[in-house]
Every structure is written in structure tokens, then in C-alpha cells.
Amino acid sequence: MEMHPEKPTSSFAERMTEKVGRFDVTGRTLLVPDMSPIGSRLLAASFRAFGVPAVVMPTYTHLHLGKEFTSGKECFPCQVTLGDILGFLEEEKKRLGEAFDVTQYVYFMPEADGPCRFGMYNKMHRLVLDRFPEFKDIPILYMSTADGYASTGVLPGEKAKLFRRLAYVVTILADVLDRITWRVRPYEREPGATDAYMAKALQEMIELIERRGEARDFNALYELLGKIAAGARELIDPAKPRKPKIGIVGEIYLRTHPDSNQNIVGELERFGAEVVDASLGEWVNYVTFEQHRNIRKDWRQAWKRMDVGALVDATRKWADSRIEMAWQGWRQNQVYKKALEHLDIQGDHAISTVEDKLDNDSLFTFDIGTEAALSIGGALEYVHDNFDGVVNVFPFTCMPSTITSAILKPLLLKMNVPYLDASYDGAIQPNREVAIRTFMYQAAQHQAARGQG
């Protein structure tokens, strides 16, 4: 893949604001990174429901490009996603020839504020894409944790708000479809039956979202979910005893992207586990919860200053955030309740409970932020729910996950709960299988000690 440098037509600052931003994507093909096999596809279906022709890009097929145009110091998901966008555009250019027009595409790359390098992905990708004349004019769309992933401006008028409502519900639907898979697959009568069934179920959900999503016919989505859960239950062999339950925490991309984590869920299942991965909804709920905490801080500061205007503004924002948290909790409960009518999947962690776990044990604090707060608190929730082991999945050199490891490893050792660090940078570690086998042996012993073997 060759670069043909051109004389810059605008300054760096202009490129970062003109070609990385939030704008109406109507009429252009939205390119969605394949982070979660189910979640990314349901999100793309949600965009299509609102008239945006979104596609999920093939993933991990052009990792060499991601590595070629990075230094190796970047977070591994940055290399993966960069390779995906470069590979997709290169293949589209070959397929369409002279008809290829990069301005007809929009690259979707969200961001997060705070110390995590994820907040700089879209800037880094902008710099690399600008080095290719045929790709430099593709705009990059982002949504940010800074405003709770607000979709204002992404779609015209009221549609943006309605889209965000749908996007939240399909995120929880994706979590539940994953948890149905993980609950059933270790106990299936016929090998491969669960994956085949869930692939068909996913397609049915995608088609229903495309038809009924804009109308926000959530009841129809819930009913289909109930049918999927009921059908999945029939795949279970009741004669098979329950296996050690393993909870996964860690960096959100690595833990949900099977290619990047070398199919850690499948590997754990292969050696005798029933696995539950931390959800996508957990992160969205955490972002909303953090916004509420920050608003409370602003309110207290305004009260101390006796700033009436700021106090009124903070009070209004506080009420809005309370309503948003209540709405998200209500919708999440509806989705899980429908599946639980048919199958005993694992529920999700309440963010307020996770915060209480950290504060009560003086282990960490939400004031520090980062994904470490969720990973540490989530791991303790797994222990509370009688899981038999915890795996921390993260990119090599990831700061929040390294903090998580430093706290969890000695803590869980003291609690006699097996723990495994699983870091990834694209290389295959020679002792990986031995580490997983050893961990699962310890998990089986932990299960037996609980009298559940």
C-alpha cells in the first residue's frame, strides 16, 4: 500500500475539526468497526432503521496495515481498527475503480475523555488517512463520553434523540443475546448447535430492528428476544452438570473482539468453563453515572459560591441525569426480564453497586475514573455471585488494566479465587494454553470447594 504525499491544504487544527466531528450522516455509508460480533451489527441495523446505510467492516483481515502505519507504542485496538478502515477503503477502491468516491463514506470512531489512549484513536486515524490522497477526504464521525454519547447532529432534528434511545436498547439486547449464547453453549446436546441457532436469531433481530426500529417498537424486539431465549433453552442437555463460572473484566474492545483476544471465551469453554463477559451496557451505564456524579460536584461548587445561576443550571442538569439513569435502568430491566422468563442467564451489575463495592473496601474510587473502576468492582461482583475465577483481558501496556491487575491479583489470591491476566498485542504467547489450563484446573477446584462440582 503506497502513500503519495500531497501539500497540506489545511492546518492540523482545521483537519481535526473539519474532518473529525459530529455531523449529519444521512445519505452516506457509515463504516462501523466490528468490535462486538453482535453489538456492532445491531448498532449498524439501528442506523439503517433511520435511513443511514451503515455497514460493519470486515475485521482483522488487514492488521498488517495497522501495524505498518503505527509505531507499536499505540494501544493494540488502535492498530486493529486502523487496519480495518485502511483495508476496507483499499478493497472498495479496487472494487469500484473510477467510481470510488471516499466522500460517500463516513468512518465511525467514538472516543472517551480522560487518560485512556482511546480518546486519541480518531485523531491518530485522521493523521494516517490524510497521508493518502484518495482517503484524506473521508470524514470521521465520533460520539464521546464527554456528553454521554449524545447523538445530537448525527441525524436531523428529533431523529437524533430517537436514535439514541433505540441504540441504547439494542446495546442491551446484544448483551443478552451474548449471555444466552454463553449460558447454553457449554451444555449443548450437539456441538455447534448454539452458534448456528444464534446466528439465525441474530439475523432475525437485525431484520426486525431495520423494520421497527425507527418506530421504537421495543415490545416487538422484546417478544423476539423471548422466543430466542426459549428456543435456546431447548438446546441444553439437562444431564450435563454446571461447570465452573468464569467472569471476564478488562478493556472493552479487547474483551469483546474475538480476533484480538484470540477467542478467549471459546478457549475457556474448551477447557471446561461457563463464561460471562462484562457487558457493553455496563460501560454506557457507567458513562451516564459518571455524568451524574460530575453534575453533583458542579452543584456543590455552585452552592459553596452561592452562584444562583450556576445552581439553577446544575439543578436542571441533575434532574435530567436522574431521569436518564432511571430510563436506562428501566429499559435494561425490561430486556433482561424477558430473557429470564425462559433462561437463567447472568444479570448485569448495577453501577451504583460497583461503586459501593470499591468505596466500602477502600480499594479504588470512581473519582479516579477509567475502566479500572468497573473492572475491579465488576470482579468483586463476580466473586459475590459465586463465580469460580476472574480473567482480566486487556491490551499490552494498558494503564487502567495494569492498575486493575495490581489490585485484583493479590486481593483475589487472599480470597482464594483464581485469577488470570490475559494481555494481547497480536502475538501468540507460547504458554497461553498452559496458563488457561492451569487456571481452569484451579477454577474446578474452587467450584468443588463450594460444593457445586
N, C-alpha and C positions, 0 to 999 in steps of 0.2 A: 504494500500500500504506500503510494508515494505522495509526498506533500509538494505543493507548488506555492511557496510563499508569495503573497501579494503585498503591496504597500498598504499599510493600515489606512482605512477610510474614516475611522473614528477613534477616539481615545479609549483607553481601557475602561475608564469610568462610564463612558457612554455605552460601551458594549455590555457592561454589567447591568445597566438599567434598561437599555433599549431591547436587548435580546435575552435577558433573564428577568422574568417578571410574571405578573398576573394579568391576563388579558382574555378576551372572548375567543374561545377556540372553535366556535360554530363554523362548520363547513370545512375544517381541516382535519386530517387524520392525526389523531392523538396517539403517540407511541408510549405505551405503558411498560415499564420494566417488569420482568417476571420475577417478583420477589417471593410471593407465596403462590403455589400452584393453583389453589382455589381462590384465595383472596384477590389476586391480581385479575383473574378472569371475571370474577363477579363485579369488580370495580369497573373494568372495561365495559361490561354489559350495562352498568348503570349509566355510563357516559352515552352509550349507544341509545339507551332508552330516552335520553334527552336530545337525540339528533346528532351527537358527535360520533363520527366513525372511528372509534377507538380500537386499537389492536394491541395485543400483548406480544412484545418482541420475543423471538427465539433467544434463549439464554445459554451462556457458557460455550457457544459454538465459535466465538472469536475472542476468547480470553487472551490469546497471544497479542491482539491489538491493544487491549487494555494494558498489558504489561509493557508493550513496546513504547507506549506514549506516556508512561509514568516512571517515576524514579525507583519505586519499590518501597518508599517510605510512607506511601499513602495507605489508608485503611483498605483491606482486601476488597470489600464490596465496591469501592470506588473503581478498582481495576476491572471488576466483573461487569459493572453497569456501563463503564466507558467502552469496553469491548463489545457489549451488546449493541449500543447505539451506533458505533462505528461500523460494526458488521452488518447491521440491518440496512443502514444507508448505502453501504457499498453494494450489497446484494440488490437493493431496489434500483440503484443506478445501472447495474448490469441488466436487470430485468426489463427496465423501461427504456433504456437507451436515451435518445434525444428528448423523449417525452418526460424524463425525470425533472421534477421541479421541487427543490427542497423546501420552498416556501409553502408548499401544500401540506407539510407535516409540522407537528408541534411535539417536542420532546418533553415528557412529563417527568420531572425530577424534584420531589419535595425536599424540604430541608428542616433542620432543627436549630434553634438557637442554643447558646451555651457552649461548653468546651468541646463537645464531640465534633470530630472532623466531618461528620455527615453534613454539617451546616455549610461546608465549602465544596461539596460534590459538584453542584450545578455551576459554580464559578470555575472549578477546575475543568469540567467538561466543556464549558464555553471557551476557555483558552485553547483547548486541544482542537475543538471543532473549527475554531477560527483559523487554524493553520491549513485548512483545506478549502480552497475557493468554492468548490461545489457543495460544501456543507456549512459554510460560515453563516448563511442567512437563515438557518433553521432556528426558530425561537425556542427558548426553554421555559416551560411553564412550571412554576413552583407553588406549593402551598406550604405554610410554615406553622410550626408550633407557637410562634410568637403571638398569633391571633387564633389559636385553636384550630388550625387548618380550615379557616374560613374560605369559602368558595366565591366570595364577592368578586364580580367582574369576570369570572371564568365563563359564565353563561349570562345571557341577557336578563335584566330585570329580576323578577321574583323567582325565575327558574334556578338561579344560583342557590338560593336558600333551600328550595325544594330538593335540589340535587344533593345538597349536604345531608339532608335528612335521610334520603334513600341510601347514600353512601355509608352512613353510619350503620343502618340496619343490615345492609348486605355484608358489611365487615363482621358483624356478629353472626350472621348466617354462615359465613365462611369459617369462622371459629368453630361453630357447632358441627358443620359438615366434617371438618378435620377431626373433631373429637368423636364423632360417630365412627369414622374410619379407624382411629386408634383403639377404640373400645372393642371393635368387632374383629379386626384383622388377626390379632394373636389367637383367636379362638374359632376361626372359621373352619367349617367342615371340609371345604375344598380349597386347596391353595390357589390363590389368585382370584377367588370369587369376590372378595370385598373390593379389591381395586377395580374390577370390571363393573361391579354394581355401582360403585361411587362415581366412576367416570360417566356412566349413563345418567346418574342422578344429577351430576354437575351440569351436564348439558341441558337437562330439563329445567334446572334452576336458572341457567343463563337465558334460555328462551323465554321463560316466564318474566324475568326481570325486564327483558327487552320489550315485552308486550305490555306489562302492567306497571313498570317502574315509575314512569312519569306521573301516573295517576296515584302513585304511592299506595297501591293496593296491598298493604302489608298482610292482611288476612289471607290473601291468596298465597303469598310466599310462605306464611306460617303453615298453612294447610299442606302445601307440598313438602315442607320440611318434616311435618309429622308423618306423612306417607313414606318418606325416605327412611326415617328412623325406624318405623315399623317394619319395613322391608329388610333393613339391615339386621335387625334383631333375629330374623329367621335364618340368617347365615351362620349364627353361633352354634357351636356344638356344646350343649349344656354339660356334657360329660367331662369337658376339659376344665381342670382346676384353675383358679385365678393365679396369675403369675405375679412376680414382684413388680410393683408400680414404680416407675421412674419418672421424675419430673425434670423438664428441661427449662433452664433460665438462660439469660445471656443477651447478646446484641441481637436486635430484632431481625436484621437482614440475614445474618448467618444462621440463626436458629430456624428460620422459615424457608431457606433456599436450599433444597436438597442437593443440588450440584455443588454448591460452595461448601456445604458441611459433609460432603461425601456420604449422603444419605444416612445421617446418624440415627434417625428414628428407625429406619429399616434394619440397620446393623444391631441396634439394641434389641429389636424384636427378634432378630435371627438368633440371638444368644439368650432368649428366654424372657424378654421384658414386655410389660404393658406400659406404653409411653404416653405421657401428656406433655405437650409443648406449651410454653407460655403463649397467650393469645395475642392477636392483633388488637382486639378490642381493649385489652388491658392498657396498651400504650395510649390509645385515643382517650380512654377514660382518665389516664394519668395526666395527659396534657390539659384536659378540662379542669381537673382537680388542682393542678398547679396554677392555672389561671386564677382560680377562685382564691387560692392562698395568697397570690400576689395582690389581688384586689383587697383582701383583708388587710394586708400590710399597708397599702395605699390609704385605706380608710383610717387606720390607726394613726398614720403620719398626719393626715389631714385634721384629725381630732386634736392631736397634740399642738398643731399650729393654729387651731381654731380657724381654719380656712373653710368658710361656709361653702363656697363654690366647689372646691375640690371634694368636700364632704358629700355634697349632694350628688356629684358625678360618681364618686366611689360607691355610694349607696345604690344608685341605679344599676351600676355595673355588678355590684354584689347580688342584687335581686336577679338580674339576668343570668348570672353564672349559676345561681342556685336552681333556677328553672331549667337551665341546660343540663346540669348534673342529674336532676330528677327525671328529666325526659330520657336521658341516656340510660339511666338505671331501669326505668320502666320498660323501655324497648328491649333492653338486654334480657330482662327477666321474662318478657313475653316469648322471646326466641328460645331461650333455654327451657322454659316450661313446656313448650310444645314438643321438644325432643324428649324431655324427661318423662312425658306421658307414655313413651314407648320403650325407652332405653336408658339405663342408668349411667349416662355419661358424667364426666367430671365437671362440676360447676366452675365458675371463674372466681378469681379473687376480687373482693371489693377493695378499691384503692385506699379508702379510709382505714380498713382493717390492716392493710400492709403498712401504712404509716404508723398505726398503733403498735404493731409488732416491733418496728425499729425503735420507736421512742421508749417503749416500756423496757426494752432490753439495752437501751443506750448503745446501739450498735452502729447506727448511721442516722442520717437525718435528711428529710426532704429538702431542707434548706440548702444542702449541697447540690441536690439535683442529680442529673444524669440517670442513665438506665441502671446504674448500680443500686439505686434505692429500690427499684422494682425487683431486681434480681435477688437481692439479699432478703427483702421482705417476702417475695414470692417463694423462695426456697424454704423459709420458715413456715409458710403456709402449707407447703407440701408436707413438711415434717408433721405439722399439726394434723393433717389429713391422713396420716399413717402411710406415707409413701416410703419406699424402701431404698431410695437413693436419689441423688440430685446430680445432674450434669450441667456444667456451665459452658455454653457454646459461644465462641467469640473470635473475632479476627485477631491474628497475631499482633501484638503490641497495643491492643485496645485498652485505653486508660480505664474507663468505667468497669470493664470486665476484670481487669487486673486487680482493681480495688475490691471487686466482688470476691475474687479468689482469695485475696489476702485475709478477708474477714470470714468467709464461709468455711474455708478449708480447716482451720483449727477449731472453729465453732462446731461444725458437724462431726469432726473427729471426736470431740468431747462428748457429743450426743450419741456417738456410735451409729451415725448414719453415713453410709457410703457416699463418697463424693468423687467426681471426676472432672478435671479441666479438659476441654476439647477446643484447642485453638487451631485456626486454619489460615493458610496463606497460599493455597493452591497446590502445595507439595503433599505427597503421600508419606506420612510418617511410618517408618518400618515397624514400630512397636505398637501401632494403633490397635490391631486386633487383639494383641496380648493385653493391652490396657483395658479394652472393653470386656474381654472375657474375665479378667480378674475382678473388675468392678461388678459384673453381673454375678459372679460367684459370691461376692460379699453381699450383694443385694438379696440373693436367695437365702443366705444365712440370716440376714436381718428379717426377712419375711418369716422364716421358720421360728425365729426367736419371739416373734409376735404371735405365734400360734396360728399362722394363716397358711402355712405350707401344705 
